[in-house]
């Protein structure tokens, strides 16, 4: 197999989360934290294979007990970092780590606040995030920041009855009207506030599960061509939605990553997607994959 350059690899440095969101399956399985030594072995193998590493599959990355050393390892390997966080742990040294030059993007899942603290005032929570944004605008204007509101039902961004207080805070902080926000969940999910600060929208989705009925054996996914995932215990999977590691391609702490990617099972998955076929049972049950139903031949876009 010719060596593929992936857009990203999701590496789960911890599957432990400090929150319990209704839309996320984190916490259902055995708790795992990837040690720094193991992460170094992984990131050194990924360096020639990916444009960036996303420190997330399940779990809260800022909760890793040696988060700064994880960033050190990415910096040493020269692999840009993408962080997805609920933002609750934006205290201590963590904001400083997120401002390091190796960090390319930080995404805050703002929808997680109401889902966990529905009756609490979000201002203290949001104030920490806003302070980080202000500092980033000054010190790291090249840093991409996404403020995620994954709570839409397919309608306009201002139509959701969720996260009303969070939306109000965003308006106060950045001075825009929700009626001005234009997005299309099929094509354009970002709306730029200013600089590289964006609102990022999506609808909630069902995580694929082997207990679900088969949806189709036809379809396309960017898994194994644009991205793949690695769980905290080292298990490689073709997609970041394979949260239970139902499609185990191998363990990167036991087998070289390149060998896993060239394995018969991984090759069969990749070639199946290219033909518009879902060869794995989990993929056949995935409803998220329906988002790519329209034009599977555009896999390289």
C-alpha positions in Angstrom: 0.0 0.0 0.0 1.3 3.4 -0.9 1.7 5.5 2.2 -1.4 7.6 2.8 -1.2 11.1 4.2 -4.2 11.5 6.5 -5.9 14.8 7.3 -6.0 13.9 10.9 -5.7 11.0 13.4 -7.8 11.0 16.5 -5.7 9.9 19.5 -7.6 9.3 22.7 -5.2 10.2 25.4 -7.9 9.5 28.0 -11.4 8.2 27.7 -12.3 9.6 31.1 -14.5 12.7 31.2 -15.3 15.2 33.9 -18.9 15.6 32.6 -21.7 13.2 31.6 -23.4 14.5 28.5 -26.6 12.8 27.4 -25.4 12.7 23.8 -22.0 11.2 24.5 -21.2 7.5 25.5 -18.0 8.4 27.4 -17.8 6.5 30.7 -19.6 3.4 29.5 -16.4 1.3 29.2 -13.3 0.6 31.2 -11.4 3.8 32.1 -8.1 4.2 30.3 -5.4 6.8 30.2 -2.6 6.7 27.7 0.8 7.2 29.4 3.3 9.7 28.1 5.8 7.0 27.1 3.2 5.2 25.1 1.9 8.4 23.5 5.5 9.3 22.4 5.7 5.9 20.6 2.4 6.6 18.9 3.1 10.2 17.9 6.5 9.4 16.4 4.9 6.8 14.2 2.1 9.2 13.2 4.4 12.1 12.3 5.0 11.1 8.7 1.4 10.0 8.2 -0.9 12.9 9.3 -1.3 16.6 8.9 -2.4 16.9 12.6 -3.4 14.9 15.6 -6.7 15.4 17.4 -6.4 14.6 21.1 -9.9 13.3 21.4 -12.1 10.4 20.6 -13.9 10.1 23.9 -13.0 11.7 27.2 -11.7 15.2 28.2 -8.1 15.7 27.1 -7.5 18.5 29.5 -8.1 16.0 32.3 -5.0 14.0 31.4 -2.7 14.1 34.4 0.4 15.0 32.3 -1.2 17.1 29.6 1.7 19.4 29.2 4.0 16.5 28.5 1.6 15.3 25.8 1.9 18.6 24.1 5.7 18.4 24.6 5.7 15.1 22.7 3.7 16.6 19.8 6.0 19.5 19.6 9.1 17.2 19.6 7.5 15.1 16.8 6.5 18.2 14.8 2.8 17.2 14.7 0.3 20.0 14.9 -2.4 19.6 17.6 -6.1 19.9 17.5 -7.9 20.0 20.8 -11.6 19.3 21.5 -12.6 20.2 25.1 -15.7 21.0 27.1 -13.8 23.9 28.6 -14.7 23.3 32.2 -11.0 22.6 33.1 -9.7 25.9 31.7 -7.8 26.6 34.9 -4.2 26.5 36.1 -1.6 25.9 33.4 -3.9 24.5 30.8 -4.7 27.7 28.9 -1.0 28.3 28.6 -0.5 24.9 27.1 -3.3 25.6 24.5 -1.5 28.8 23.4 1.7 26.9 22.5 2.7 27.3 18.8 2.2 23.5 18.1 -1.5 23.8 18.9 -3.3 24.5 15.6 -6.9 24.5 16.7 -9.0 24.5 19.9 -12.7 23.6 19.9 -14.9 24.3 22.9 -18.1 22.1 23.1 -20.3 24.8 24.6 -23.4 22.6 24.3 -22.0 20.5 27.1 -22.7 23.1 29.8 -26.4 23.2 29.7 -26.5 19.4 29.3 -24.7 19.0 32.6 -25.6 22.3 34.5 -29.0 23.2 33.2 -30.0 25.3 36.2 -26.6 27.0 36.8 -25.4 30.4 35.6 -23.0 29.8 32.7 -21.2 33.1 33.1 -18.3 31.9 35.2 -17.7 29.0 32.8 -17.9 31.2 29.8 -15.7 33.9 31.3 -12.7 31.5 31.4 -13.2 30.7 27.7 -13.6 34.3 26.8 -10.4 35.2 28.7 -8.6 32.5 26.7 -10.0 33.8 23.4 -8.9 37.4 24.2 -5.4 36.2 25.1 -5.3 34.0 21.9 -6.4 37.0 19.7 -3.4 38.9 21.1 -0.7 36.3 21.3 -1.8 33.6 18.8 -3.9 35.3 16.1 -3.0 32.2 13.9 -4.8 29.8 16.3 -8.2 28.5 15.1 -10.9 28.6 17.8 -14.3 26.9 17.3 -17.1 27.6 19.6 -19.3 24.5 19.1 -23.1 24.4 19.4 -24.0 20.9 18.3 -27.6 21.2 19.1 -29.4 22.0 15.9 -32.3 20.0 14.4 -31.4 21.0 10.8 -33.0 24.4 11.0 -31.5 27.9 11.3 -28.9 28.5 14.0 -31.3 30.7 16.0 -34.2 28.3 15.9 -33.0 25.8 18.6 -34.6 26.0 22.0 -31.4 24.7 23.6 -28.5 26.7 25.1 -30.5 29.9 25.1 -28.3 31.4 27.9 -25.1 30.4 26.1 -26.3 32.0 22.9 -27.1 35.2 24.8 -23.6 35.3 26.3 -22.1 34.8 22.8 -24.1 37.8 21.6 -22.9 40.0 24.5 -19.3 38.9 24.2 -18.9 39.3 20.4 -21.6 41.7 19.3 -23.5 40.0 16.6 -27.1 39.2 15.9 -28.2 35.5 15.5 -30.3 36.5 12.5 -27.0 37.3 10.7 -25.6 33.9 11.2 -25.8 31.8 8.0 -24.9 28.1 8.0 -25.8 25.0 6.1 -25.2 21.7 8.0 -24.6 19.9 4.7 -22.0 22.2 3.3 -21.0 25.1 5.6 -21.1 24.6 9.3 -18.8 27.4 10.4 -19.6 31.1 10.8 -16.7 33.5 11.4 -17.0 35.9 14.3 -13.7 37.6 13.6 -10.1 36.6 12.8 -9.9 32.8 13.2 -12.7 32.6 15.8 -15.7 30.7 14.5 -19.1 29.5 15.7 -19.3 25.8 14.7 -22.7 24.2 14.3 -24.0 20.7 13.9 -26.9 18.5 14.7 -26.7 15.8 17.3 -26.3 12.3 16.0 -26.6 8.7 17.2 -23.3 6.9 17.9 -23.2 3.7 15.8 -24.0 0.6 17.8 -23.9 -3.1 16.8 -27.3 -3.5 18.5 -28.9 -1.1 16.0 -30.7 -2.3 12.9 -28.8 -2.4 9.6 -29.3 0.8 7.7 -27.6 0.0 4.4 -24.6 -1.8 2.9 -24.0 1.1 0.5 -22.3 4.3 1.4 -19.1 6.3 1.9 -17.0 7.4 4.8 -13.7 9.3 5.1 -12.5 6.7 7.5 -9.2 5.1 6.5 -8.7 7.7 3.7 -9.0 11.0 5.5 -8.7 9.9 9.2 -8.6 7.0 11.6 -8.6 6.7 15.4 -6.6 5.3 18.2 -8.1 4.5 21.6 -6.3 5.1 24.9 -5.3 1.5 25.2 -3.7 1.7 21.7 -6.5 0.0 19.7 -6.7 1.4 16.2 -10.1 1.8 14.6 -11.1 3.2 11.2 -13.3 6.0 12.5 -13.6 8.3 15.5 -17.2 7.2 16.0 -16.1 3.6 16.7 -16.2 4.3 20.5 -16.4 0.7 21.5 -13.6 -0.4 19.2 -16.0 -2.9 17.4 -13.7 -2.7 14.4 -10.3 -3.6 15.9 -7.6 -3.2 13.3 -4.8 -3.9 15.7 -3.0 -2.3 18.6 -0.4 0.4 17.8 1.5 -0.3 21.1 2.1 -3.9 19.8 2.1 -3.6 16.0 3.6 -0.7 13.9 0.9 1.7 12.7 2.0 1.4 9.0 1.5 -2.4 9.3 -1.9 -2.0 10.8 -3.0 0.4 8.0 -1.8 -2.1 5.4 -3.6 -5.1 7.0 -6.2 -7.0 4.9 -9.1 -5.7 7.1 -8.0 -2.1 6.9 -7.5 -2.4 3.1 -10.9 -4.0 2.6 -12.6 -1.2 4.5 -10.8 1.5 2.6 -11.4 -0.1 -0.8 -15.0 -0.7 0.1 -15.6 2.9 0.9 -14.0 3.8 -2.5 -16.6 1.6 -4.2 -19.4 3.0 -2.1 -19.7 -0.3 -0.2 -19.9 -0.7 3.6 -18.0 -3.9 4.3 -18.2 -3.7 8.2 -21.3 -4.5 10.1 -20.9 -1.4 12.4 -20.7 0.9 9.3 -23.9 -0.7 7.9 -25.6 0.5 11.1 -24.1 4.0 11.2 -26.6 6.8 10.6 -24.0 9.5 10.6 -22.7 8.0 7.4 -25.9 9.1 5.6 -24.4 12.6 5.5 -22.0 11.4 2.8 -24.7 9.6 0.7 -24.9 12.2 -2.0 -21.6 12.0 -3.9 -19.2 9.3 -2.7 -16.8 9.8 -5.6 -15.8 13.1 -4.0 -13.8 11.3 -1.3 -10.6 13.4 -1.9 -12.3 16.7 -1.3 
